[in-house]
Amino acid sequence: MFPQNAWYVAATSAELAGQPLGRTICNQRLVFYRGEQGQVHALEDFCPHRGAPLSLGRVCEGKLVCGYHGLEMGCDGKTVAMPGQRVRGFPAIRSFPVAERHGFVWIWPGDPAQADPAKIHRLHWAEDPGWAYGGGLYRIGCEYRLMIDNLMDLTHETYVHATSIGQKEIDESPCTTRVEGDEVITSRFMHGIEAPPFWKMALRSNGLPDDQPVDRWQICHFTPPSHVMIEVGVALAGRGGYDAPDDCKASSIVVDFITPETDHSHWYFWGMARHFRPDDKALTAQVREGQGRIFAEDQEILERQQSNLLRWPERKLLMLNIDAGGVQSRRVIERLLAAEQAQAAAGQPANAA
């Protein structure tokens, strides 16, 4: 259901402080912790002694210590020591390639020989001091592709987010979808409209009037295995829209890292990278709070949708023009899955996503 040979966001850097973190990723129960030099490691969340979750233990001098009988694990999955016991013959557990970048911990759940950190999704805004970022994490009880569908078709904003970012002009403005390699891009542009409440706040925060017509844009970018970055913003009408000078607009990137947990649940790392007043920490907190409320509004819809789909699996869903972004994104995922399966059957390494 999900590609294995790919980099997924497993946690934020802030989640890994002193204690180990247990988390299921792509149906695999894992434990994350920091070693002696602060480097992040990931192992199966399974003590080879009695099968207890290692995430219930502690970290001591860079070693992961099981909380049941004190067995110590090395970052390579081999047992290092155990009180009163020789451990040379203990079986190793699986270790996983991990990398820490841009405030996120990334994991490669598939073939470790293919885990090239150069293939981690590049976040240009995280490398530019002209941008500020704030975000959070939700566990959503639906399969990850439903969230991709949701983010690649923003017409739902008119109904689900009516009091914040939704407006009727979203329904009234056509969207276009194109595919460039493994990237799917859906775009919508609205001209001469009233800004919705969230964007009025953003205009005021950037020192711009909120009572004038604006041009608004939404450009959704899907990249495998499951990332969606959405360029969003408003500019004072007639100033160039998306290409308007910075002093005439408020623009951001909605950041969505969607990591499968199980077949019917996922981890949703959400946030917004803002390209105005990046040094204003109070504004970052305000935007984060507003975005958090908006994203929370999707949760009930998606989880009840999942429940219905499981209850009536034989029912065929309609595919409309507005679904093109999600449909094309699923085709990319299906192509990657088919390639992995075919190459695994042939005993050959699959191309990494």
Residue pairs with C-beta under 8 A, 6 or more apart in sequence:
1 143
1 260
1 263
1 337
2 26
2 144
2 225
2 226
2 260
2 333
2 337
3 110
3 224
3 225
3 333
3 336
3 337
3 340
3 353
4 26
4 109
4 110
4 111
4 340
5 108
5 110
5 111
5 114
5 340
5 350
5 351
5 352
5 353
6 108
6 109
6 110
6 224
6 225
6 336
6 352
6 353
7 99
7 106
7 107
7 108
7 115
7 117
7 119
7 120
7 121
7 225
7 353
8 25
8 26
8 106
8 107
8 108
8 109
8 225
8 226
8 257
8 259
8 260
9 104
9 105
9 106
9 257
9 259
9 267
9 269
10 23
10 25
10 30
10 32
10 42
10 98
10 105
10 106
10 107
10 259
10 267
11 21
11 23
11 32
11 104
11 105
12 103
12 104
12 105
12 137
12 269
13 100
13 103
13 104
13 105
14 103
15 21
15 32
15 105
16 32
16 33
16 34
16 40
16 105
18 59
19 33
19 58
19 59
20 31
20 32
20 33
20 54
20 55
20 57
20 58
20 59
20 64
21 31
21 32
21 33
21 55
22 29
22 30
22 31
22 32
22 45
22 53
22 54
22 55
22 56
23 30
23 31
23 32
23 261
23 267
24 30
24 261
24 262
25 107
25 109
25 259
25 260
25 261
25 267
26 109
26 259
26 260
26 261
27 260
27 261
27 262
27 263
28 44
28 109
29 44
29 45
29 46
29 53
30 42
30 43
30 44
30 45
30 96
30 107
31 42
31 43
31 44
31 45
31 53
31 54
31 55
31 64
32 40
32 41
32 42
32 98
32 105
33 40
33 41
33 59
33 64
34 40
34 41
34 59
34 62
35 41
35 62
35 63
35 75
36 61
36 62
37 62
39 75
39 100
40 98
40 99
40 100
40 105
41 64
41 75
41 95
41 98
42 95
42 96
42 97
42 98
42 107
43 54
43 64
43 73
43 75
43 77
43 93
43 94
43 95
43 96
44 54
44 77
44 93
44 94
44 95
45 53
45 54
45 55
46 52
46 53
46 54
46 93
47 53
47 54
47 57
47 66
47 68
47 69
47 71
47 73
48 71
48 79
48 90
48 91
48 92
48 93
49 66
49 68
49 69
49 71
49 82
49 90
50 68
50 69
52 66
52 67
52 68
52 69
54 64
54 66
54 67
54 73
56 66
56 67
56 68
57 64
57 65
57 66
57 67
57 68
58 65
58 67
59 65
60 72
63 72
63 73
63 74
63 80
63 81
64 72
64 73
65 71
65 72
65 73
66 72
66 73
69 82
69 83
70 82
70 83
71 79
71 81
71 82
71 87
72 79
72 80
72 81
72 82
73 79
73 80
73 93
74 80
75 95
76 92
76 95
77 92
77 93
77 94
77 95
78 90
78 92
79 87
79 90
79 92
80 87
81 87
82 90
95 112
96 107
96 108
96 109
96 112
97 107
97 108
97 112
97 115
98 105
98 106
98 107
98 108
99 105
99 106
99 117
99 120
100 106
101 117
101 120
102 123
102 126
102 127
103 126
103 133
104 257
104 269
106 117
106 120
108 114
108 115
110 340
110 350
110 352
111 349
111 350
113 349
114 349
114 350
114 352
115 352
116 352
119 352
119 353
121 223
121 227
123 255
123 273
125 131
125 133
125 253
125 273
125 275
126 133
126 273
129 278
130 275
130 278
131 273
131 274
131 275
131 278
132 273
132 274
132 277
132 278
132 279
132 280
132 283
132 284
133 255
133 271
133 272
133 273
133 274
133 284
134 271
134 272
134 274
134 284
134 285
134 287
134 288
134 291
135 255
135 269
135 270
135 271
135 272
135 288
135 291
136 269
136 270
136 271
136 288
136 292
136 295
137 267
137 268
137 269
137 270
138 267
138 268
138 270
138 295
138 296
138 299
139 261
139 265
139 266
139 267
139 268
140 147
140 265
140 266
140 267
140 268
140 299
140 302
140 303
141 264
141 265
141 302
141 303
141 306
142 264
142 265
142 266
142 302
142 303
142 305
142 306
143 260
143 263
143 264
143 265
143 266
143 306
144 226
144 258
144 259
144 260
144 266
145 326
145 329
145 330
145 333
146 302
146 305
146 306
147 256
147 258
147 266
147 268
147 298
147 302
148 222
148 226
148 228
148 258
148 326
148 329
148 330
149 323
149 326
149 329
149 330
150 156
150 298
150 301
150 302
150 326
151 220
151 222
151 228
151 230
151 254
151 256
151 258
152 184
152 186
152 220
152 222
152 228
152 325
152 326
152 329
153 186
153 322
153 323
153 325
153 326
154 170
154 175
154 188
154 218
154 220
154 230
155 170
155 171
155 175
155 322
156 298
156 301
157 165
157 166
157 167
157 170
158 166
158 167
158 168
158 170
158 171
159 166
160 166
160 297
160 298
160 301
161 294
161 297
163 197
164 196
164 197
164 198
164 290
164 293
164 294
164 297
165 196
165 197
165 198
165 199
165 294
166 196
167 193
167 194
167 196
169 190
169 193
169 216
170 188
170 190
170 218
173 188
173 189
173 190
174 188
175 186
175 187
175 188
175 218
175 322
175 324
175 325
176 186
176 187
176 188
177 184
177 185
177 186
177 187
177 324
177 325
177 328
178 184
178 185
179 185
179 328
179 332
182 223
182 224
182 332
182 336
182 353
183 221
183 222
183 223
184 220
184 221
184 222
184 325
184 328
184 329
184 332
185 219
185 220
185 221
185 222
186 219
186 220
186 324
186 325
187 217
187 218
187 219
187 220
188 217
188 218
188 219
189 215
189 216
189 217
189 241
189 242
190 215
190 216
190 217
191 215
191 237
191 241
192 213
192 214
192 215
192 237
192 238
193 213
193 214
193 215
193 216
194 213
194 214
195 203
195 210
195 214
195 216
195 234
198 290
198 294
199 214
199 216
199 233
199 234
199 250
200 210
201 210
201 286
201 290
202 234
202 250
202 252
202 276
202 287
203 209
203 210
203 214
203 234
203 250
204 210
205 250
205 276
205 277
205 280
205 283
205 286
206 249
206 250
206 276
206 277
208 236
208 248
208 249
208 250
209 236
212 236
212 237
213 236
213 237
214 234
214 235
214 236
214 237
215 234
215 235
215 236
215 237
215 238
215 239
215 240
215 241
215 242
215 244
216 233
216 234
217 231
217 232
217 233
217 234
217 241
217 242
218 230
218 231
218 232
219 230
219 231
219 232
219 242
220 228
220 229
220 230
220 325
221 228
221 229
221 230
221 231
222 228
222 325
222 328
222 329
222 332
223 229
224 332
224 333
224 336
224 353
225 333
225 336
225 353
226 257
226 258
226 259
226 260
226 333
227 256
227 257
227 258
228 254
228 256
228 258
229 253
229 254
229 255
229 256
230 253
230 254
230 256
231 242
231 251
231 252
231 253
232 251
232 252
232 253
232 254
233 242
233 249
233 250
233 251
233 252
234 249
234 250
234 251
235 241
235 242
235 244
235 248
235 249
235 250
235 251
236 244
236 248
236 249
239 245
239 248
239 249
240 248
246 275
246 276
250 276
251 275
251 276
252 272
252 273
252 274
252 275
252 287
253 272
253 273
253 275
254 270
254 271
254 272
254 291
255 269
255 270
255 271
255 272
255 273
256 268
256 269
256 270
257 268
257 269
257 270
258 266
258 267
258 268
258 269
259 266
259 267
259 268
259 269
260 266
260 267
261 267
264 306
264 310
268 295
270 291
270 292
270 295
271 288
271 291
272 287
272 288
272 291
274 283
274 284
274 287
277 283
319 327
336 353
339 350
339 351
340 350
343 349
343 350
343 351
344 350
